Amino acid sequence: MEALLKHSARIGQLQQVLQYRGLAGAILFYSRDIFYYTGTAQPAYLVVLPHEHRLFVRRGFEFARRECGLEAERMEAESSIHRICQEMFPGPGAGEKVGTELDLFPVAQSRILSSALGERELVDVSSDILEQRMIKDPEEIESIRKACAVVHAGHLAAVACLKAGMSELELAAHVENAQRLAGHEGIFFMRQPDFVMSRGPVASGPNLRRTSGTIYTITGVGLGSAVPAGPSQRRMEQGDLVMVDIPACVDGYHADQSRMYAVGRIAQEALDLFHRLREVSDFLIEAISPGMTTGEAFALTEARASELGLGQAFMGFESQANAHFVGHGIGLEVNEPPLISRDGDVRLRPGMVLAVEMHVMVPGGLTVKLEDTVHLTHEGVQILTLSPRELISVRPLQ
């Protein structure tokens, strides 16, 4: 009953959006959105009308029936989009508009759906769905907490195994194995077609400065040009700085964390730089409050970094322009709205979960990064990630 109420309420919020926008309905197909509204990620179409909704399961109906948080009479085994549209959108529908996730819809599939809808126009509702998903309920927060515990298990594995002579790939394998044994579902989701990434960035020594174009952060170089981000075969040396940024997914929800390690003794220059970066991160976490815009949060952070003498090294890269954000939403996908970005106009609200993510890349010098998953509440910001927010020294080569 609790699951039914939760998913019915979520669908009810979407129905209010449809009514406000004057849409005849929406047809959703993306697994993360289907899961959010129904509790199942089986291949399906969720059709939502202003006063009705139905889940048409394309495959795995028995799984969906066990998992789904909707009433049984609202579920049906059906894979034909033409039959679905005939049932839910009868008639030619001239002048009507139907929403879907156009940001993810292949052109060929959109043509099929347009044909099935007759004279109706397809419009995008992804931004409406993502706005709704920005605010997490207590059950979602608990899943993210569990994902943070899994990420921490990976951190403990890194501290236990990291040593000079080990490759980045070996380190990543130890971290990923620990996360899997702790309950990581072994995948992460990005709302971006053709996204290319290993299980998460790992970089050491000079690779900290070699950033791929796949994502706008420190990426690592990967094993080769086919997947040019993530850990490489480079063997770490005494004195190297090492970054691990491998997210985890539990119950469908993600945690994101970046931690820095030093192989052997930490140079004072690196320690000082990391402490300044952490001071900027602490400042933002303390400053964030409901009602503040994401652009205001970014401006405050950038000003604090400047006060601490970080200048263009803050969020800088050697091969591209500086990053224009210092955090992002996280939940059913690793990167979600809101983006804490320059000129961002989204107002922060209680219930948002953010990955506060920032780095410093000194031209011709050191690179350090820090990232934490945090929860914005009426009382302030709670840091959900569990690993020490330190530059951690690990054993020297014996």
C-alpha positions in Angstrom: 0.0 0.0 0.0 2.9 2.4 0.8 4.5 1.8 -2.6 1.1 2.4 -4.3 0.6 5.7 -2.5 4.1 6.8 -3.3 4.0 6.1 -7.0 0.4 7.3 -7.4 1.4 10.6 -5.8 4.4 10.9 -8.2 2.1 10.3 -11.2 -0.4 12.7 -9.8 2.3 15.5 -9.8 3.0 14.7 -13.4 -0.7 14.8 -14.2 -0.8 18.3 -12.7 2.0 19.4 -15.1 0.1 17.9 -18.1 -3.0 19.8 -17.1 -1.0 23.1 -16.6 0.7 22.7 -20.0 -2.5 21.7 -21.8 -1.2 18.3 -22.9 -3.3 15.4 -23.9 -1.0 13.1 -22.1 2.6 11.7 -22.0 4.3 8.5 -23.1 7.4 7.7 -21.1 9.9 5.0 -22.2 13.2 5.7 -20.3 13.9 3.1 -17.7 14.9 5.6 -14.9 11.7 7.5 -15.4 9.6 4.4 -15.6 11.3 3.2 -12.3 10.6 6.5 -10.6 6.9 6.5 -11.4 6.2 2.8 -11.1 8.9 0.9 -9.1 9.9 -1.4 -12.0 12.6 -0.9 -14.7 11.3 -3.6 -17.0 11.0 -2.5 -20.6 7.7 -0.6 -20.8 5.7 2.4 -21.9 4.1 4.4 -19.1 1.1 6.4 -20.5 -0.1 9.2 -18.3 -3.2 11.2 -19.2 -4.6 14.1 -17.1 -6.9 11.7 -15.3 -5.7 8.3 -16.1 -2.4 6.2 -16.3 -1.4 2.8 -17.6 1.8 0.8 -17.7 2.3 -1.2 -20.9 5.0 -3.8 -20.2 6.9 -4.8 -23.4 8.9 -7.6 -21.9 9.3 -9.2 -18.4 5.6 -8.8 -17.4 5.9 -11.3 -14.5 8.9 -9.4 -13.1 7.0 -6.1 -13.5 3.9 -7.4 -11.8 5.9 -8.4 -8.7 7.9 -5.1 -8.6 5.4 -2.5 -9.7 3.9 -0.1 -7.2 0.7 0.4 -9.3 -2.6 -1.4 -9.1 -2.8 -4.6 -11.1 -5.6 -3.3 -13.3 -3.3 -0.5 -14.5 -0.8 -2.9 -16.0 -0.9 -4.7 -19.3 1.4 -6.8 -21.4 1.7 -5.0 -24.7 4.6 -4.1 -26.9 2.9 -2.5 -29.9 3.1 1.3 -29.7 0.4 1.5 -32.4 -2.1 -0.6 -30.3 -1.2 1.4 -27.2 -1.9 4.7 -28.9 -5.1 3.4 -30.4 -6.3 2.5 -26.9 -5.1 5.6 -25.0 -5.2 8.3 -27.7 -8.1 7.3 -30.0 -9.0 9.4 -33.0 -6.8 11.6 -35.1 -6.1 14.1 -32.3 -5.6 17.2 -34.5 -4.3 20.1 -32.4 -3.4 17.9 -29.4 0.1 17.6 -27.9 1.6 14.6 -26.3 4.8 14.7 -24.1 7.7 12.3 -24.1 11.4 12.2 -23.3 12.6 13.8 -26.5 16.1 14.3 -25.1 16.6 10.6 -25.3 14.4 9.5 -28.2 16.1 8.2 -31.3 14.8 9.9 -34.5 13.6 6.6 -36.0 11.6 5.7 -32.9 10.1 9.2 -32.7 8.9 8.8 -36.2 7.2 5.6 -35.3 5.5 7.2 -32.3 4.5 10.2 -34.3 2.9 7.9 -36.8 1.0 6.0 -34.1 -0.3 9.3 -32.6 -2.0 10.5 -35.8 -2.1 14.2 -36.1 -0.9 14.9 -32.5 2.4 16.8 -31.9 5.2 15.3 -29.8 6.7 17.7 -27.2 9.3 17.3 -24.6 8.5 16.7 -20.9 12.0 15.7 -19.7 12.6 19.0 -18.0 9.3 18.6 -16.1 10.2 15.1 -15.0 13.7 16.1 -13.9 12.4 19.1 -12.0 10.0 16.7 -10.1 12.9 14.3 -9.5 15.1 17.0 -8.0 13.3 16.8 -4.6 14.0 13.5 -2.9 11.7 11.8 -0.4 13.0 10.1 2.8 13.1 6.7 1.1 15.2 8.1 -1.8 17.6 9.7 0.7 18.0 6.4 2.5 19.0 4.7 -0.7 21.5 7.4 -1.4 22.9 6.9 2.1 23.4 3.2 1.4 25.1 4.1 -1.9 27.5 6.4 0.1 28.3 3.5 2.4 29.2 1.5 -0.6 31.5 4.2 -2.0 33.1 4.3 1.4 33.8 0.6 1.2 35.7 1.4 -2.1 37.7 4.1 -0.3 38.7 1.6 2.5 39.9 -0.8 -0.2 42.0 2.0 -1.9 43.7 2.8 1.4 44.4 -0.9 2.1 45.8 -1.8 -1.3 47.3 1.3 -2.9 51.1 1.2 -3.3 53.9 2.2 -5.6 54.2 -0.2 -8.5 50.4 -0.9 -8.7 48.7 0.2 -11.9 45.7 2.5 -12.0 43.7 -0.4 -13.4 44.6 -2.6 -10.5 43.6 0.1 -8.0 40.3 0.6 -9.8 39.6 -3.2 -9.8 40.2 -3.3 -6.0 37.8 -0.4 -5.4 35.2 -1.7 -7.8 35.3 -5.2 -6.2 34.9 -3.8 -2.7 31.9 -1.7 -3.9 30.3 -4.7 -5.6 30.7 -6.9 -2.5 29.1 -4.0 -0.4 26.0 -3.9 -2.7 26.9 -1.7 -5.7 24.6 -2.7 -8.6 27.6 -2.5 -11.0 26.3 0.2 -13.2 25.7 3.9 -13.2 23.3 6.0 -15.3 23.8 9.2 -17.3 21.0 10.9 -19.1 23.2 11.2 -22.2 23.0 9.1 -25.4 26.4 7.5 -26.4 28.0 8.4 -23.1 31.5 6.8 -22.9 33.1 6.1 -19.5 34.6 3.2 -17.6 33.2 2.5 -14.1 34.6 5.8 -13.0 37.7 8.0 -13.3 41.0 7.0 -11.7 44.1 9.1 -12.4 47.6 9.4 -11.0 50.7 11.5 -11.5 50.7 13.2 -14.9 47.4 11.6 -15.8 45.7 14.0 -13.4 46.3 16.7 -15.9 45.3 14.8 -19.0 41.5 15.4 -19.3 39.4 13.7 -22.0 36.5 15.4 -23.7 34.0 12.8 -22.4 33.1 14.6 -19.2 34.0 18.1 -18.0 36.2 17.1 -15.0 39.3 15.1 -14.2 38.8 11.9 -16.2 41.9 9.8 -16.3 43.0 8.6 -19.7 41.5 5.1 -19.9 43.0 2.0 -21.4 42.9 3.3 -25.0 41.2 5.5 -27.5 38.0 3.3 -27.6 37.1 4.4 -24.0 39.4 7.4 -23.3 38.4 8.0 -19.7 39.0 6.0 -16.5 42.0 4.1 -15.2 45.0 3.3 -17.4 47.9 0.8 -17.2 50.2 3.4 -15.8 52.0 2.2 -12.7 52.0 4.6 -9.8 55.3 5.8 -8.3 56.5 7.0 -5.0 55.3 10.6 -4.4 52.4 10.4 -6.9 49.0 12.0 -6.1 46.1 9.7 -7.0 42.5 10.5 -7.5 39.6 8.0 -7.3 36.1 9.1 -8.4 34.1 5.8 -8.8 30.4 6.3 -8.1 28.1 3.6 -6.8 24.4 2.7 -7.3 22.2 1.1 -4.7 18.4 0.6 -5.1 18.7 2.6 -8.3 20.2 5.6 -6.6 23.7 6.9 -6.8 26.5 8.4 -4.6 29.4 10.3 -6.0 32.7 11.0 -4.2 36.2 11.9 -5.2 39.1 11.3 -2.8 42.8 12.1 -3.1 45.7 9.8 -2.0 49.5 10.2 -1.9 51.8 7.3 -2.5 54.1 7.6 0.4 54.8 11.0 2.1 52.7 13.9 1.2 54.5 17.0 0.0 53.7 20.1 2.0 52.8 21.9 -1.2 50.2 19.3 -2.0 48.8 19.4 1.5 48.5 23.2 1.5 46.7 23.1 -1.9 44.3 20.4 -0.8 43.5 22.3 2.4 42.6 25.4 0.4 40.4 23.4 -1.9 38.7 21.8 1.0 38.2 25.3 2.6 36.3 26.3 -0.6 34.2 23.2 -0.5 33.4 23.7 3.2 32.5 27.3 2.4 30.0 26.3 -0.2 28.5 23.5 1.9 28.0 26.0 4.8 26.7 28.8 2.5 24.1 26.8 0.5 20.6 27.6 1.7 17.0 27.2 0.5 16.0 30.1 -1.9 19.5 30.7 -3.1 19.9 30.3 -6.8 22.5 28.0 -8.3 24.2 31.0 -9.9 24.5 32.7 -6.6 26.0 29.6 -5.1 28.6 29.4 -7.9 29.5 33.1 -7.6 30.1 32.8 -3.8 32.3 29.7 -4.4 34.3 31.4 -7.1 34.8 34.5 -5.0 36.0 32.4 -2.0 38.5 30.5 -4.3 39.8 33.8 -5.5 40.2 35.0 -1.9 42.3 31.9 -1.1 44.6 32.6 -4.1 43.5 29.8 -6.3 42.7 32.1 -9.3 42.4 30.4 -12.7 43.7 27.1 -11.2 40.3 26.7 -9.6 38.2 24.5 -11.9 40.9 24.9 -14.5 42.2 22.5 -17.2 45.3 22.6 -19.3 43.6 21.6 -22.5 40.2 23.4 -22.3 38.3 26.3 -20.7 37.6 26.3 -17.0 34.6 24.3 -15.8 31.5 26.5 -15.3 30.0 24.5 -12.4 30.9 23.4 -8.9 28.2 20.8 -8.3 25.3 18.9 -9.7 22.2 17.0 -8.6 22.4 13.3 -8.1 19.8 10.5 -7.7 18.6 8.1 -10.3 21.4 9.4 -12.5 24.9 10.4 -11.5 24.4 13.8 -13.1 21.0 15.4 -12.7 19.6 19.0 -12.3 20.3 21.3 -10.7 23.7 22.3 -11.9 25.5 24.7 -9.6 26.7 26.8 -12.5 27.6 30.3 -13.5 24.4 32.3 -14.1 22.3 29.3 -13.0 18.7 30.4 -12.1 17.4 27.3 -10.4 16.4 28.0 -6.7 17.8 25.5 -4.2 15.1 23.7 -2.2 15.1 21.3 0.8 15.1 17.7 -0.4 17.7 18.3 -3.1 20.7 16.0 -3.1 23.9 17.5 -4.7 27.3 16.3 -5.5 29.6 19.2 -4.5 32.5 18.7 -7.0 35.5 20.9 -7.4 39.2 20.7 -8.3 42.3 22.8 -8.6 44.8 22.4 -11.5 47.8 24.6 -11.0 49.4 25.5 -14.4 52.5 23.4 -14.7 52.0 22.2 -11.1 49.8 20.0 -8.9 46.2 18.8 -9.3 43.8 18.0 -6.5 40.1 17.3 -6.3 37.3 16.8 -3.7 33.7 15.7 -4.2 31.0 14.9 -1.7 27.3 14.0 -1.9 25.2 16.3 0.3 21.6 16.7 1.3 19.9 20.1 1.5 17.4 20.3 4.4 15.5 23.1 6.2 18.1 23.0 9.0 21.2 23.1 6.7 23.3 20.8 4.6 24.1 17.2 5.6 27.2 15.6 4.1 26.1 12.0 3.2 29.5 10.7 2.0 31.4 9.0 4.8 35.1 8.9 3.8 37.5 11.3 5.5 37.8 14.5 3.5 41.6 14.4 3.7 44.5 14.0 1.4 45.5 10.5 2.6 49.0 9.1 2.7 49.4 5.4 1.9 52.3 3.1 2.4 55.6 3.6 0.6 57.2 0.9 -1.5 58.8 -1.7 0.8 
